[in-house]
Amino acid sequence: MRSPNHRLNHVVAGLLVVSAGLFLVGVAAEPDEDTHIDEPASEAAEHSDDNEAAQAQDVDEPEHSELGAETDDQGQDGEERILGVDPESPLMIAAAVSGSLLLAGLVWRRPDKRLLVAVAVAAGAFAVFDAAELVHQLDEDRAGLATLAALIAALHTAAAALAIRQAIAPDAQGRLPEPSTP
């Protein structure tokens, strides 16, 4: 019979898998920023005419911006960047999902104290990004995606908390983990 502690490792792995799946659902459900789905065609044409008039006026007048040059957290096309990387790029999404699934598989098969600490750190970092996404979705008035982001943040937080609990839990002989010495 497996110990309750071993079952908790499976719960951590399950939380990582479910959160990765829900993350993919959220990515697929989020509309592209380039498309204006909720803007009627008549309004889009009206805005186009206004933009052309504004562009003609901009040719005559030099641009005066209080903000100055483009900020570091915005990309060339207005996409958000963190340390120069677009967190919503397909490469970053694939890396996050792959990393999550890899950690889940490792925790399921060979739970180790150091691995559990790594899982706690990764899940905690994911939870921080999920919370930022929650705020972003609330700003965009997307209640469904905000709810999904909150759920994913809660799953990542639970995975991090359980991983920490497992990392500091006594072993089968009742011994607490010894602090590592350099």
trRosetta pair geometry for C-beta under 8 A, 3 or more apart (Angstrom, degrees):
i j d omega theta_ij theta_ji phi_ij phi_ji
2 6 4.3 -103 178 75 108 139
2 7 6.2 125 114 -49 119 83
3 6 4.8 104 58 -1 76 99
3 7 7.4 -138 100 -2 47 84
3 172 6.8 -145 -50 -105 155 88
4 7 5.5 -52 -154 34 41 115
4 8 6.6 46 148 -24 68 100
5 8 5.6 -50 -154 29 36 114
5 9 7.1 43 147 -22 63 96
5 166 6.5 130 -167 -128 91 87
5 169 5.6 175 -126 125 127 155
6 9 5.7 -45 -161 24 40 115
6 10 7.1 38 143 -15 64 100
6 111 7.4 -176 -129 26 63 141
7 10 5.5 -52 -158 34 42 113
7 11 6.6 47 144 -22 68 100
8 11 5.2 -45 -149 31 41 117
8 12 6.6 48 150 -22 66 97
8 162 5.8 -156 178 -171 102 112
8 165 7.1 -83 164 95 149 117
8 166 5.6 -175 109 -79 120 113
9 12 5.6 -47 -153 31 35 114
9 13 6.6 35 148 -16 64 103
9 107 5.4 -161 -175 166 89 89
9 108 6.9 155 135 -102 97 33
9 111 4.2 -78 -132 -67 146 150
9 116 7.7 -84 -114 -92 94 113
9 166 6.0 115 -78 -137 78 156
10 13 5.5 -50 -148 38 36 113
10 14 6.2 39 151 -21 66 106
10 108 6.1 65 -111 -121 67 79
11 14 5.5 -53 -146 38 32 114
11 15 6.3 36 154 -22 65 103
11 162 6.1 -106 98 -174 111 164
12 15 5.8 -53 -150 33 29 112
12 16 6.6 29 152 -18 62 105
12 104 7.7 -167 121 -122 71 68
12 107 5.3 -95 97 158 116 152
12 116 7.6 -14 170 -129 174 89
12 119 6.4 60 167 146 129 150
12 159 5.3 104 -150 -148 71 77
12 162 4.9 -158 -80 103 95 121
12 163 5.3 107 -135 -70 140 81
12 166 6.8 -73 -35 -3 145 148
13 16 5.8 -56 -153 35 32 111
13 17 6.5 29 152 -17 66 106
13 104 4.2 107 -155 -164 74 76
13 105 7.2 112 -145 -59 120 20
13 107 4.6 -170 -70 84 94 109
13 108 4.1 70 -106 -60 169 92
14 17 5.7 -55 -146 37 33 110
14 18 6.1 29 158 -15 68 108
14 104 7.5 128 -44 -152 19 117
15 18 5.9 -55 -141 40 28 108
15 19 6.1 26 160 -17 64 111
15 123 7.8 38 114 -130 118 139
15 155 5.2 179 -168 -175 91 88
15 156 7.7 158 151 -86 109 29
15 158 5.6 -140 -137 94 150 105
15 159 4.0 -171 106 -75 132 100
15 162 7.2 131 9 34 151 139
16 19 6.0 -57 -142 40 26 108
16 20 6.3 28 156 -21 62 107
16 100 5.0 -173 -180 -179 97 87
16 101 7.3 169 134 -85 107 32
16 103 5.9 -129 -156 89 161 102
16 104 3.8 -161 85 -76 127 106
16 107 7.3 119 8 30 144 139
16 119 7.3 -79 -70 -154 138 111
16 123 6.9 -94 -92 -90 94 112
16 159 5.5 109 -60 -134 76 152
17 20 5.8 -56 -150 34 29 111
17 21 6.5 28 153 -17 63 107
17 100 7.6 159 -84 138 34 101
17 101 6.6 70 -106 -111 74 73
17 104 4.9 121 -51 -161 84 166
18 21 5.7 -56 -150 37 32 112
18 22 6.3 27 155 -14 66 108
18 155 6.1 -128 94 -151 105 148
19 22 5.8 -54 -143 41 32 109
19 23 6.1 43 152 -28 64 104
19 100 6.8 -122 86 -166 99 145
19 126 7.3 92 143 137 140 144
19 152 5.2 111 -150 -148 88 78
19 155 4.1 -178 -78 109 108 132
19 156 5.5 119 -148 -60 160 77
19 159 6.9 -87 -6 -19 144 141
20 23 5.5 -50 -148 31 31 118
20 24 6.7 32 153 -18 62 101
20 96 7.7 178 -123 128 89 80
20 97 4.9 111 -162 -139 108 74
20 100 4.2 171 -77 100 119 140
20 101 5.8 -164 124 -55 179 83
20 104 7.6 -101 -6 -20 135 141
21 24 5.8 -54 -155 33 33 110
21 25 6.7 35 147 -19 65 103
22 25 5.3 -47 -149 33 40 116
22 26 6.4 41 151 -20 67 102
22 148 6.3 -168 174 -168 105 96
22 151 6.5 -103 174 104 157 114
22 152 5.2 -164 103 -84 123 100
22 155 7.2 120 37 17 143 156
23 26 5.7 -54 -151 36 31 112
23 27 6.4 32 151 -20 65 104
23 93 7.9 179 142 -153 110 88
23 96 7.0 -113 150 119 156 123
23 97 6.5 -164 86 -86 127 92
23 100 7.8 123 22 9 148 166
23 152 5.8 106 -72 -135 77 145
24 27 5.6 -50 -145 35 34 112
24 28 6.3 31 156 -16 65 107
24 93 7.8 108 -103 175 69 113
24 97 6.3 54 -63 -101 104 140
25 28 5.9 -60 -150 40 28 109
25 29 6.1 20 155 -15 65 114
25 148 6.9 -130 99 -155 107 142
26 29 5.7 -61 -140 41 29 107
26 30 6.2 36 160 -33 66 103
26 133 7.8 65 154 157 146 145
26 145 6.0 108 -147 -144 93 86
26 148 4.8 172 -89 126 109 136
26 149 6.6 108 -136 -68 152 71
26 152 6.9 -63 -20 -30 148 147
27 30 6.1 -48 -147 20 27 112
27 88 7.6 167 -130 -150 99 86
27 93 5.7 85 -119 -138 159 140
29 144 7.4 -102 153 118 142 118
29 145 6.3 -174 106 -90 116 100
29 148 7.5 102 58 9 145 168
30 142 7.8 61 -121 165 76 168
30 145 6.0 85 -90 -122 84 146
31 35 6.2 -107 174 70 106 109
31 37 5.9 -103 -142 -3 150 131
32 35 4.9 74 72 10 101 101
33 78 7.5 -147 134 98 146 114
33 79 7.3 169 36 -93 153 82
36 39 4.0 -8 146 21 116 124
36 44 6.5 155 81 -97 134 112
39 43 5.2 -118 -175 86 88 121
39 44 5.3 107 127 -64 115 91
39 47 7.7 -25 -179 0 142 143
40 43 4.8 89 62 10 82 102
40 44 7.0 -145 98 -9 41 88
41 44 5.4 -53 -146 34 34 115
41 45 6.4 34 156 -19 67 102
42 45 5.9 -53 -151 35 31 109
42 46 6.4 33 149 -20 63 107
43 46 5.4 -54 -147 37 35 115
43 47 6.2 36 154 -19 68 103
44 47 5.8 -53 -148 37 30 110
44 48 6.4 37 150 -25 62 105
45 48 5.4 -51 -150 31 33 117
45 49 6.6 34 152 -19 64 100
46 49 5.9 -53 -154 33 32 109
46 50 6.5 31 149 -16 64 106
47 50 5.4 -54 -148 39 36 113
47 51 6.1 40 152 -24 68 104
48 51 5.6 -51 -147 34 30 113
48 52 6.6 32 153 -20 63 102
49 52 5.8 -52 -150 33 32 111
49 53 6.5 30 152 -16 64 105
50 53 5.8 -57 -151 38 32 110
50 54 6.2 31 152 -18 67 108
51 54 5.6 -55 -144 39 32 111
51 55 6.2 34 155 -22 66 104
52 55 5.7 -52 -147 34 31 111
52 56 6.5 33 153 -20 63 103
53 56 5.7 -52 -150 34 32 112
53 57 6.5 30 151 -17 64 106
54 57 5.6 -55 -149 38 34 111
54 58 6.3 40 150 -26 66 104
55 58 5.4 -49 -146 31 34 116
55 59 7.0 44 152 -28 62 94
56 59 5.9 -44 -160 18 35 114
56 60 7.5 26 147 -10 60 102
57 60 5.9 -59 -161 37 41 108
57 61 6.3 -5 157 18 75 110
58 61 6.4 -75 -133 60 31 81
58 63 6.4 15 -153 -70 101 95
65 68 6.1 -176 100 -55 105 19
67 71 7.2 -64 172 -45 120 101
70 74 5.8 -114 -176 78 97 111
70 76 7.8 39 168 -107 170 46
71 74 5.2 77 65 14 86 101
72 81 7.4 -104 153 81 59 113
72 84 7.7 -53 -177 -69 93 71
73 80 6.3 -13 161 -151 86 73
73 81 5.9 -171 -162 61 39 72
73 82 7.3 22 -136 -87 85 49
74 78 5.9 -25 -169 -137 110 37
74 79 7.2 135 -161 68 60 32
74 80 6.7 -45 -105 -103 54 43
74 81 6.7 122 -144 16 4 96
75 78 6.7 -33 64 43 77 16
75 79 4.2 -4 32 59 127 84
75 80 7.3 -18 -7 40 94 7
75 81 4.9 114 -59 -40 87 118
75 86 6.1 -1 -56 -80 146 106
79 86 5.3 13 128 -125 132 117
79 88 7.1 -125 -166 50 120 114
80 86 7.3 114 82 -135 55 69
80 87 7.0 -30 100 28 101 101
80 88 7.6 76 58 1 94 112
81 84 5.7 6 164 -132 127 15
81 85 6.2 140 -161 59 85 25
81 86 5.6 -52 -101 -78 77 57
81 87 7.8 155 -134 -11 34 77
82 85 5.9 -37 69 63 69 82
82 87 5.4 34 16 -44 119 113
85 89 7.3 -99 176 13 78 129
85 92 6.5 126 158 -77 113 133
86 89 4.2 96 87 -39 106 103
86 92 6.8 -155 94 1 63 139
87 92 5.4 -136 -152 134 39 158
87 129 7.0 -160 -172 -149 148 127
88 92 7.0 -5 -7 68 6 125
88 93 6.9 28 -160 -53 41 108
89 92 4.8 87 58 10 85 102
89 93 6.9 -153 91 -6 41 88
90 93 5.6 -56 -143 39 32 112
90 94 6.1 32 158 -18 67 107
91 94 5.9 -56 -146 38 27 109
91 95 6.3 27 154 -20 63 108
92 95 5.5 -52 -144 36 32 113
92 96 6.3 33 156 -20 65 104
93 96 5.9 -54 -148 35 29 109
93 97 6.4 21 157 -11 64 109
94 97 6.0 -58 -143 42 29 105
94 98 5.8 27 159 -17 66 113
95 98 5.9 -57 -138 42 26 109
95 99 5.9 27 161 -19 63 111
96 99 5.9 -56 -143 38 24 110
96 100 6.3 25 156 -20 61 109
96 126 7.1 126 -160 -110 111 108
97 100 5.7 -56 -147 36 29 112
97 101 6.3 23 157 -14 65 108
98 101 5.9 -59 -146 41 29 107
98 102 6.1 31 155 -21 65 108
99 102 5.6 -54 -144 36 29 112
99 103 6.3 28 158 -16 64 106
99 122 6.8 -144 144 -157 118 141
100 103 6.0 -56 -149 38 27 108
100 104 6.3 30 152 -21 63 108
100 122 7.5 -177 -94 144 65 127
100 126 7.3 67 -89 -83 116 156
101 104 5.5 -51 -145 35 33 115
101 105 6.4 35 155 -19 65 104
102 105 5.8 -55 -150 36 30 111
102 106 6.4 27 154 -16 64 107
103 106 5.7 -56 -145 39 32 110
103 107 6.2 31 157 -18 67 106
103 115 7.7 166 -148 -178 80 94
103 118 7.1 -146 -124 114 117 102
103 119 5.1 145 178 -104 125 90
103 122 6.1 -153 -70 68 165 155
104 107 5.9 -56 -145 38 28 108
104 108 6.3 30 155 -22 63 108
105 108 5.7 -56 -147 35 30 113
105 109 6.2 9 163 -4 66 113
106 109 6.2 -65 -140 46 27 98
106 110 6.1 -51 -170 56 66 87
106 111 8.0 117 136 -86 67 44
106 115 5.7 -135 134 -159 120 139
107 111 5.3 40 -158 -94 59 86
107 115 6.4 -177 -85 135 70 120
107 116 7.0 97 -118 -90 104 70
107 119 5.8 46 -70 -75 130 155
107 163 7.5 -76 -118 -109 141 103
108 111 7.8 94 -24 -51 5 89
110 115 7.3 105 105 -2 82 166
111 115 6.4 -148 -152 76 44 126
111 116 6.3 43 -167 -58 92 106
111 166 6.8 -69 -178 159 135 137
112 115 4.2 86 57 7 89 109
112 116 6.8 -157 86 -10 44 85
113 116 5.7 -55 -149 35 29 112
113 117 6.7 31 152 -19 63 102
113 167 5.1 102 -155 -147 71 74
113 177 5.4 123 -127 -113 154 147
114 117 5.6 -51 -152 33 35 112
114 118 6.5 36 149 -18 65 103
115 118 5.5 -53 -151 37 35 113
115 119 6.3 38 149 -21 67 103
116 119 5.4 -48 -145 35 34 114
116 120 6.4 39 152 -22 64 102
116 163 4.6 -180 -171 -171 79 83
116 164 7.5 165 149 -75 102 22
116 166 4.9 -131 -142 92 149 106
116 167 3.9 -171 103 -71 123 93
117 120 5.6 -51 -149 34 32 114
117 121 6.5 32 152 -18 64 104
117 163 7.4 169 -76 147 19 107
117 164 7.7 68 -109 -104 58 61
117 167 5.1 104 -60 -129 74 155
118 121 5.8 -53 -148 36 32 110
118 122 6.2 27 155 -14 66 108
119 122 5.8 -57 -143 42 30 108
119 123 5.9 25 160 -15 67 111
119 159 6.9 -103 159 155 104 101
119 160 7.5 -168 128 -106 72 52
119 163 4.2 -149 95 -130 109 151
120 123 6.0 -55 -137 42 25 106
120 124 6.0 28 158 -21 61 111
120 159 7.9 -167 -103 126 49 71
120 160 4.7 92 -150 -154 63 70
120 161 7.8 116 -130 -49 99 16
120 163 3.9 -160 -64 96 83 119
120 164 4.7 95 -119 -58 147 79
120 167 6.6 -72 -20 -10 137 141
121 124 5.8 -58 -147 38 25 112
121 125 6.4 26 154 -18 62 106
121 160 7.8 129 -34 -130 13 105
122 125 5.7 -55 -149 36 30 110
122 126 6.3 31 152 -18 65 105
123 126 5.5 -50 -146 37 34 114
123 127 6.3 40 151 -25 64 103
123 156 4.7 -179 -173 -168 80 76
123 157 7.5 174 147 -74 102 17
123 159 4.2 -139 -139 95 153 109
123 160 3.8 -163 96 -62 113 83
123 163 6.4 141 22 8 139 141
124 127 5.5 -50 -149 31 32 114
124 128 6.8 36 151 -21 63 99
124 156 7.3 164 -78 151 20 101
124 157 7.6 68 -108 -111 59 55
124 160 4.3 104 -59 -125 78 151
125 128 5.7 -50 -154 30 35 113
125 129 6.7 31 150 -12 65 104
126 129 5.7 -57 -151 40 36 109
126 130 6.1 40 149 -23 68 106
126 152 8.0 -96 151 152 106 99
126 156 4.4 -139 96 -137 107 146
127 130 5.4 -51 -144 36 33 116
127 131 6.4 37 154 -22 64 101
127 153 5.1 92 -150 -155 72 70
127 156 3.9 -168 -68 103 83 119
127 157 4.7 100 -123 -63 147 74
127 160 6.3 -76 -14 -9 137 139
128 131 5.8 -51 -151 32 31 112
128 132 6.7 31 149 -17 62 103
129 132 5.5 -52 -151 36 36 113
129 133 6.4 38 149 -20 66 104
130 133 5.5 -52 -148 37 34 113
130 134 6.4 44 148 -27 64 100
130 149 5.5 170 -173 -174 78 78
130 150 7.8 142 153 -93 106 19
130 152 4.9 -149 -134 102 135 99
130 153 3.5 -177 114 -78 126 82
130 156 5.8 160 -1 21 146 141
131 134 5.3 -44 -150 27 35 119
131 135 6.8 35 151 -16 63 100
131 149 7.8 143 -92 153 19 106
131 153 5.2 98 -61 -126 68 144
132 135 5.8 -51 -153 35 34 110
132 136 6.4 36 148 -20 65 106
133 136 5.4 -52 -146 37 36 115
133 137 6.2 34 156 -18 68 105
133 149 4.4 -151 107 -136 103 134
133 153 8.0 -172 55 -56 99 109
134 137 6.0 -56 -147 37 27 107
134 138 6.4 28 153 -18 62 107
134 146 5.6 82 -153 -154 66 74
134 149 4.1 -173 -77 113 70 124
134 150 5.3 87 -116 -66 129 72
134 153 6.2 -37 -37 -23 131 144
135 138 5.7 -55 -149 37 31 112
135 139 6.4 34 152 -21 64 105
136 139 5.7 -56 -152 35 31 113
136 140 6.4 19 153 -10 65 110
137 140 5.6 -59 -144 44 34 107
137 142 4.6 -84 -166 69 87 103
137 143 7.9 147 146 -82 104 13
137 145 4.4 -144 -139 103 137 101
137 146 3.9 -173 107 -74 118 74
137 149 5.5 168 11 1 142 142
138 141 7.5 34 -178 -76 34 32
138 142 7.8 -98 -69 50 22 64
138 143 8.0 56 -108 -96 61 53
138 146 4.9 87 -63 -115 71 142
140 145 7.9 -13 76 66 122 132
142 145 4.2 4 131 35 120 113
142 146 5.9 145 92 -24 70 88
143 146 5.5 -56 -142 38 30 114
143 147 6.3 34 157 -22 65 103
144 147 5.8 -53 -152 32 28 111
144 148 6.5 27 151 -16 62 106
145 148 5.4 -50 -146 38 37 114
145 149 6.2 41 152 -21 67 103
146 149 5.6 -51 -147 36 32 112
146 150 6.4 34 152 -20 64 104
147 150 5.6 -53 -149 35 32 112
147 151 6.4 33 152 -19 64 104
148 151 5.6 -53 -149 35 33 112
148 152 6.4 30 154 -16 66 105
149 152 5.8 -54 -145 39 32 110
149 153 6.2 36 153 -21 65 105
150 153 5.6 -52 -146 36 31 114
150 154 6.4 32 153 -20 64 104
151 154 5.7 -54 -150 35 31 111
151 155 6.5 31 152 -18 65 104
152 155 5.6 -51 -147 36 34 112
152 156 6.3 32 154 -16 66 105
153 156 5.8 -55 -147 39 30 109
153 157 6.2 32 153 -21 65 108
154 157 5.6 -53 -144 37 31 113
154 158 6.3 32 155 -19 64 105
155 158 5.7 -53 -147 37 30 111
155 159 6.3 31 153 -19 64 105
156 159 5.6 -52 -146 36 33 112
156 160 6.3 34 154 -19 65 104
157 160 5.7 -53 -148 36 31 111
157 161 6.3 29 154 -18 65 107
158 161 5.8 -55 -144 38 30 110
158 162 6.2 25 159 -13 66 108
159 162 6.0 -58 -144 41 27 106
159 163 6.1 29 156 -21 64 110
160 163 5.8 -56 -145 36 28 112
160 164 6.4 28 155 -19 63 104
161 164 5.8 -54 -150 35 30 110
161 165 6.4 32 151 -20 64 106
162 165 5.4 -51 -146 36 35 115
162 166 6.2 33 155 -18 67 105
163 166 5.8 -54 -146 39 31 109
163 167 6.2 33 153 -24 64 107
164 167 5.6 -55 -145 34 31 113
164 168 6.5 4 163 1 66 108
165 168 6.6 -74 -149 47 25 91
165 169 6.1 43 152 -50 65 104
166 169 5.4 -37 -140 6 33 122
167 177 7.2 -41 161 -3 61 158
168 176 7.2 -2 -179 -157 69 95
168 177 6.4 -107 -129 25 44 117
170 173 7.8 -116 163 77 101 50
170 174 5.0 0 162 -157 141 35
170 175 5.9 144 -156 66 89 24
170 176 5.3 -56 -96 -77 77 53
171 174 7.3 -52 68 13 61 16
171 175 5.3 -9 36 58 102 83
171 177 7.4 105 -38 -70 98 68
175 178 7.9 -16 155 -42 114 85
